Amino acid sequence: MNNPALDPFERSIPELQAAMQDGRLTALELTRYYLERIERYDRAGPRLNSVLEVNPDALAQAQALDAERAARGPRGPLHGIPVLLKDNIDTADRMHTSAGSLAMKDAIAPQDAFLVRKLRKAGAVLLGKTNMTEWANFMTVGMPPGYSSRGGQVVNPYGAAFHPGGSSAGSGVAPSANLAAAAVGTETQGSILNPASQNAIVGIKPTVGLVSRSGIIPISATQDTAGPMARTVTDAAILLSVLAGEDPKDPATQRRPKDLPQDYTAFLDPDGLKGARIGVPRAAFFEKPSAEARAVLEEAIQALRDLGATVIDPADLPTAHEVFALGIEVLLYEFKQELNRYFRTLGPNAPIHSLQELIRYNEAHPEEMLRYGQVLLLAAESAAGVESPTYRYHRAKDLEVCKGGLDATFAQHRLDALVFPMNWGASVGAKAGYPSLTVPAGYTPAGQPVGLTFLGPAWSEATLIRLAYAFEQGTHARKPPVL
């Protein structure tokens, strides 16, 4: 007797993989399913605008992977699974890599980003590129989250009144709306955590150095990272296991401990909160969300207790009120150096060759490019080099306040993790280089998603996955958007 075909809606990667193994689904059918949903809901219907372009070779990739499965079996848990990539991640194929900018709409990368090579090797179907806040929200001040000159405005599937998060807006919206099995985003300060929270999905911002940044349009050498965005902790753990790895072209990855896990799904423990010590940094951070969001978060904190955790409340950072006084000087100094280095990798035929040239292109096309200005591009171009005393001062101050404050709090209370409201702890974790994981916690009465973010010390992704999975399985907070 034949098994009935599987409806892919809201299915996890293991469920999709099992259906492909027993013949209820093929990678080709799954890819068509997502492409049809992109056409229906992203290009028409509510016009979510989360996908900038689909891969013209996606169906061919899926068909080839089906043939390979039949002949030799699957390569692993991502075999035949369609994944979307943020539009600042290089792919050496017929897709473009533009960081959402019309100035780069014709840019074709000469080689795959390191993480893209890992995805291809794992058998993922590269479904397309997602829309994003232009230049990862480091172009100007006041640009709406999820807006780009090339792609327009990304829309939150839970309601247009709620912003979609940035800068990995499309990578947050698309998995939430079931336009892909999962997506890859990038973060400097909140660009994975924010859209994950806003769209009721799981986002992992890894320790800087766990996932390679080579072949990704950069902002910061000390804070940038790529990471998984998916509907479940399980799917995010599967994707992280593929993305992580040492890359000779990214020195940060060569500082990885040698004993890191190869498979993060080994830490998916439904009892993972029992005996855990979780801190709640009330001062400064929990003052930020709305009263409606705080009510959801208080229920989430109680759920941590109910699921067996010892909750230390408050567990305030000694530097809490200094965190939000820190500026973006480090990013301004690093952006110019890193972006110009990236442009050089594109070769002489690239549409843009330097930050200065980008600024001039924008000035020559003000109606299209300067709707919100380019004050950050201008400030970065005028910044001195990273050898300057001003840069060194601000980098040291960031580490003193953020890494120092976190380390002191972890040690004082013997914590496994801290929990932050939505993405309000993003900057402190980013400047320390520490990992965070956002998981759906619930919704306000108006229907706006609220995420709970776990933050741990460097290289503690396994612990964060264990804690977040137990919370997810104990609450089942996510509800898919009604499109």
Secondary structure, 3 states (H helix, E strand, C coil): CCCCCCCCCCCCHHHHHHHHHCCCCCHHHHHHHHHHHHHHHHHCCCCCCCEEEECCCHHHHHHHHHHHHHHHCCCCCCCCCEEEEECCECCCCCCCCCCCCHHHCCCCCCCCCHHHHHHHHHCCEEEEEECCCHHHHCCCCCCCCCEECCCEECCCCCCCCCCCCCCCHHHHHHHHCCCCCEEEEEECCCCCHHHHHHCCCEEEECCECCECCCCECCCCCCCCEEEEEECCHHHHHHHHHHHECCCCCCHHHHHCCCCCCCCHHHHCCCCCCCCCEEECCCCCCCCCCCHHHHHHHHHHHHHHHHCCCEEECCCCCCCHHHHCCCCCHHHHHHHHHHHHHHHHHCCCCCCCCCHHHHHHHHHHCHHHHCCCCCHHHHHHHHCCCCCCHHHHHHHHHHHHHHHHHHHHHHHHHCCCEEEEECCCCHHHHHHHCCCEEEEEEEECCCCCEEEEEEECCCCCHHHHHHHHHHHHHHHCCCCCCCC
